[in-house]
Amino acid sequence: MNTGIDVPQIQRFGALYIASARLKSISKWKGIIAAVDIGNPLFYLIAVGVGIGVLVEQGSGTSGTNGIKYIAFIAPALLANSAIAGVMDETIFPTIEGFKWRKLFFAQNATPITGRQIALGVYLSALCRAIFSVSIYYALLLAFNVVEFGPSILLIPIAVLGGGGFGAIILFAAARIEKVDQFFNILGRLVIMPMFLFSGTFFPLSSMPIYLQPIGWISPLWHATELGREAAFDYGVSNLMIAVHLTFLTSLVVIGLTLAMRQFERRLAK
Amino acid sequence: MSKPLISVRGLTKVFGDFTAVAGIDFDVAKGESFGILGPNGAGKSTTMRILAATSTRTSGTVEILDRDPEKFGPLVRAHLGVVPQQDNLDGELTVSENLFIYGRYFGLSKQFIKAKIEELLEFAQLEEKRNVKVEDLSGGMKRRLTIARGLVSEPDILLLDEPTTGLDPQARHILWDRLFRLKEQGVTLVLTTHFMDEAEQLCDRLVVMDKGAIMAEGTPQGLIKEFSSKEVLEVRFGSDRNKEVAPQLSQMCERMETLPDRLLMYTEDGEKLLEQITAAKMHPTTSLVRRSSLEDVFLRLTGRTLIE
């Protein structure tokens, strides 16, 4: 009997063991991840800052964006969107791989590690990826003079919270997938795309017809974007709405993670 | 006999309206090499997943190292090594990284794992591959690495589900040699297989499983003695004539099985039987005398061959 095995310690830190293994796998892709995380913001900052932003400001000045330059107006949304994309990459693929492709989760679950710890570990490593992506994005915003250093640093935790809220739900959804084929199509075209377009990203949510606004209300991107605008530019969001945004995103994290942990445990025990 | 390490009574597992395991009983003693032999779909893997303290059971009792695996999953799993049917290694990581992170899942110290990795690389004959990405390994190497990974925590029991399925003959022999060494070191092995030669080589004792139930239990030799004759004469007359001559031939031996391509005649003396057949002016196109194997036991018990 191996006396070096400390089960109580594994029960405390198992999720961290999983997260650190995930980070090791993620780090194998560091070149590609860095290229994406630097390239993607650059394209947006150039296209919107130099192209679309100029056009918008020639048309209506900054009257539609509470006096904020157009590129700055959309920056918090781009940042939150980057967190969402990062968290999605690091939850969907490892989860499908873990249950279906390589069945890594079954190997992990053959040790004292539990399904709940695997879910939590994957989630934590995805948050680390989001922090990395968002930090690079924020550095580029500073470099391009889109935001000033100061309270705007809050954009980082806010974006990560937005990504985390969405990621927790996605983690649960990915753990439920039996047939992979249609999942990516549906998710990409019918969830991610409308969320990106209708979450007050490119124009204030209130300028949309009321019947389209609910898309924004349930979108973690909108809640994170509004919080981010308030943190970076005193956008005029009421304290009540700040509380609503924070509660909404935190609830997504708690509910999504609870469901995901239960789903991981059940699926592994089949 | 000391208390068994594994004790299973009335184990049943039902998926929807399909009964995968239908009330089986067995014990595995310390240091024993125990086999579950059966065709695909017999319920072997389901049984193994329950023994591995990961899958839940529908009814019955299971005790592993004196604990119910369903109630004490992590505690039981801390002392098991599991080698699943499909290698579930992390293909993006190297050979030694795979062993390292797996050791960490058992909460083992870095120093312990580092020393253990050296020992396991040697055991798995993968010393030169330590820094190779797992997806670039051959099938046999992946298999050996999966087994090495299962040993990183020095388990009391090693569970192997179809350890050599899908490997070429040479890779299988290397693997058998490695498993035999473990057996010599006193590691308790539980393995499933649908290869009778594997069961004969590696198992001290085995159960024959079919359709979720145990058909027979014993040592490989004991089972052969109990359920088959000493020798088997295999004769072929060509696919059409096999059926014609079958009634006449069946009079000449203890028991006969008619397979699509050949007839198996069970007897104590195969050469003598072949002489009788020739004397009766029946000339098989090919004939072969061999010793009875577990394949014959399975055929006798279920009326089917192991690999269909």
HADDOCK unambig.tbl for C-alpha pairs under 7 A between the chains (distance, minus, plus):
assign (segid A and resid 1 and name CA) (segid B and resid 79 and name CA) 6.99 0.50 0.50
assign (segid A and resid 1 and name CA) (segid B and resid 155 and name CA) 6.75 0.50 0.50
assign (segid A and resid 1 and name CA) (segid B and resid 156 and name CA) 5.93 0.50 0.50
assign (segid A and resid 2 and name CA) (segid B and resid 153 and name CA) 6.74 0.50 0.50
assign (segid A and resid 2 and name CA) (segid B and resid 154 and name CA) 5.89 0.50 0.50
assign (segid A and resid 2 and name CA) (segid B and resid 155 and name CA) 6.95 0.50 0.50
assign (segid A and resid 4 and name CA) (segid B and resid 108 and name CA) 5.90 0.50 0.50
assign (segid A and resid 5 and name CA) (segid B and resid 78 and name CA) 6.88 0.50 0.50
assign (segid A and resid 5 and name CA) (segid B and resid 106 and name CA) 5.89 0.50 0.50
assign (segid A and resid 5 and name CA) (segid B and resid 107 and name CA) 5.83 0.50 0.50
assign (segid A and resid 5 and name CA) (segid B and resid 108 and name CA) 5.77 0.50 0.50
assign (segid A and resid 6 and name CA) (segid B and resid 107 and name CA) 6.02 0.50 0.50
assign (segid A and resid 7 and name CA) (segid B and resid 75 and name CA) 6.44 0.50 0.50
assign (segid A and resid 9 and name CA) (segid B and resid 107 and name CA) 6.94 0.50 0.50
assign (segid A and resid 10 and name CA) (segid B and resid 106 and name CA) 6.88 0.50 0.50
assign (segid A and resid 10 and name CA) (segid B and resid 107 and name CA) 5.67 0.50 0.50
assign (segid A and resid 14 and name CA) (segid B and resid 105 and name CA) 6.85 0.50 0.50
assign (segid A and resid 17 and name CA) (segid B and resid 104 and name CA) 6.65 0.50 0.50
assign (segid A and resid 17 and name CA) (segid B and resid 105 and name CA) 6.29 0.50 0.50
assign (segid A and resid 21 and name CA) (segid B and resid 101 and name CA) 6.22 0.50 0.50
assign (segid A and resid 25 and name CA) (segid B and resid 92 and name CA) 6.35 0.50 0.50
assign (segid A and resid 25 and name CA) (segid B and resid 93 and name CA) 6.56 0.50 0.50
assign (segid A and resid 102 and name CA) (segid B and resid 88 and name CA) 5.40 0.50 0.50
assign (segid A and resid 103 and name CA) (segid B and resid 88 and name CA) 5.46 0.50 0.50
assign (segid A and resid 104 and name CA) (segid B and resid 88 and name CA) 5.31 0.50 0.50
assign (segid A and resid 104 and name CA) (segid B and resid 89 and name CA) 6.48 0.50 0.50
assign (segid A and resid 104 and name CA) (segid B and resid 90 and name CA) 6.68 0.50 0.50
assign (segid A and resid 107 and name CA) (segid B and resid 88 and name CA) 6.11 0.50 0.50
assign (segid A and resid 110 and name CA) (segid B and resid 52 and name CA) 6.78 0.50 0.50
assign (segid A and resid 110 and name CA) (segid B and resid 54 and name CA) 6.74 0.50 0.50
assign (segid A and resid 110 and name CA) (segid B and resid 77 and name CA) 6.41 0.50 0.50
assign (segid A and resid 110 and name CA) (segid B and resid 82 and name CA) 6.43 0.50 0.50
assign (segid A and resid 111 and name CA) (segid B and resid 77 and name CA) 5.40 0.50 0.50
assign (segid A and resid 111 and name CA) (segid B and resid 78 and name CA) 6.08 0.50 0.50
assign (segid A and resid 111 and name CA) (segid B and resid 105 and name CA) 6.31 0.50 0.50
assign (segid A and resid 111 and name CA) (segid B and resid 106 and name CA) 6.31 0.50 0.50
assign (segid A and resid 112 and name CA) (segid B and resid 74 and name CA) 3.89 0.50 0.50
assign (segid A and resid 112 and name CA) (segid B and resid 75 and name CA) 6.53 0.50 0.50
assign (segid A and resid 112 and name CA) (segid B and resid 77 and name CA) 5.24 0.50 0.50
assign (segid A and resid 112 and name CA) (segid B and resid 78 and name CA) 5.26 0.50 0.50
assign (segid A and resid 112 and name CA) (segid B and resid 106 and name CA) 6.31 0.50 0.50
assign (segid A and resid 113 and name CA) (segid B and resid 74 and name CA) 6.49 0.50 0.50
assign (segid A and resid 113 and name CA) (segid B and resid 105 and name CA) 6.46 0.50 0.50
assign (segid A and resid 268 and name CA) (segid B and resid 54 and name CA) 6.99 0.50 0.50
assign (segid A and resid 269 and name CA) (segid B and resid 54 and name CA) 5.43 0.50 0.50
assign (segid A and resid 269 and name CA) (segid B and resid 55 and name CA) 4.25 0.50 0.50
assign (segid A and resid 269 and name CA) (segid B and resid 56 and name CA) 5.86 0.50 0.50
assign (segid A and resid 270 and name CA) (segid B and resid 55 and name CA) 5.44 0.50 0.50
assign (segid A and resid 270 and name CA) (segid B and resid 56 and name CA) 6.62 0.50 0.50
